[in-house]
Amino acid sequence: MAKPSGPSMDYELAALKLFSAQLRGAKQDPHANALCLFGIRFQRAWLQGVLVSGSDEGRFLLDDGSDVVELTVPPLLAQSEWKTGLNFTTDYRPAQKMVDLSAHPDRESMWYLEVVEAHKLFYLNNLT
């Protein structure tokens, strides 16, 4: 999967709700510091899954059942108490926020519904 190049973050671009496997289809926008998927330019994506591994250097592996994706987080965020097996949601590239959802038993089914709803409301409209 391509990565946005350069340091500037455009917060006017959408932050897509995706399954990890969908990120594989994202392409670098040749005219902007952004990726493109479903005809939508973006620099950030929201993901949710189980923490497979993590390091003090800020490299984490997240498994959402569709694929495993590597996250890079700032050092301050990496030093939090992230344990393997936690279920959390995060924004992606670079991760700026991570939320532990382990205490919420319906987290997985709710996330699937959120991604499907976003797909129907926003992403499919851009494909037609």
N, C-alpha and C positions, 0 to 999 in steps of 0.2 A: 504494500500500500504506500502511496505517496505521502509525504509530509509537507505541510505548508513551510515555505522557506522564508527566512528573515524573521526579525524580532517583533515586528509591529502587529498588534492585535486589534482587529476592527470589531468592536462590540455591536456594530449595527448589523453584522452578518448573523444569520441564524445559528443557533446551537441545536443541532439535530439530536433527536432521541433515536438511538440505533441499537441493533444487535451487533456484536463484534464482527460477525461474518459479513455484514453489510459494508463495513469499512474497507474491505478488500476491493470493492468496486469504485472507490473514490479515486478521482484523478486530479492531478495538479492543474489548477487554472493557470494557463500560460500568461495571463494578463494581470494577475493579482497574487498576493500572498495568501492564497486560499486553496481549498480543495473543492471539488464539485461532485455532487452525487444527486441523482434524480433531477438534474437541472438546477440544483440549488447550490450556491456558493456558501462555504462555511469554513471556519477555522477551529471550531470547538464542537464536540459531540458529547452527549450524555450517555453513559454506559452504566450497566448494573450487573454484578455477578459476584462470584466467590473469589476471594484472594487466595491464589495458589502459592505464591511466594513473594517475598519482599526483602529489601535490603536497606541498610542505613544510608546507602548512597542515593536512595530515591528511585530505585527501579523495582517495579511491581508487575506481577503477572495476574491478570484478571480473566476468569473463565465464566462466561455467561451461558454456556451450554451450546452455543453456536460456533464459538471459536475462542481461542485464548489470545489476548492482546497484551502487549507490554505498555505500561504506563511509566512516565517519568514525572516525578513530583519534586517540588522545591525542597531543599534540605530541612526546613522547619517543619513542613508537613510530613516528611518521611520519618521524623523522629517521634511521631505520635505512636501510641500503642496499637499498631496494626498487627494482628495475628493471623496466621494462615487459617483459612476456614471461615473467616468473617465474610458476611455478605454486605456489600456496600455499593453505593452509587457514586459516580465521579464524573467530572467533565474530563475531556480528553485533549491532549496535545496543546499545551502542556496541562497536566492536571493541576488545578488550582484549589479544588475543594473535594474532599472525600467525606462521606457520611456513612457511619456504621448502621446498617439496617438489620442486624442480627436479631434484635428484639421484636421485629415485626413479622409474624408468621405468614402473612399474606403478601410479603414483599415481591416474591417472584411472579405470582399470577398478576398482581397489579402492574408490575413493570411490563409484562407481555402485553397487557391491555393498553397501556400508555403508548408503547411503540406502535402497535397496530393502529390505534386511533390517530396518531401523528401521521402514519403512513397514508391512511385513508384521507385525512383532512388536508394534508399539505403536499406530500410527496407525489401521490398519484395525480393530483391536479397539474403538476408541472410536467408530467410525462405525456399528457394529452394535448 
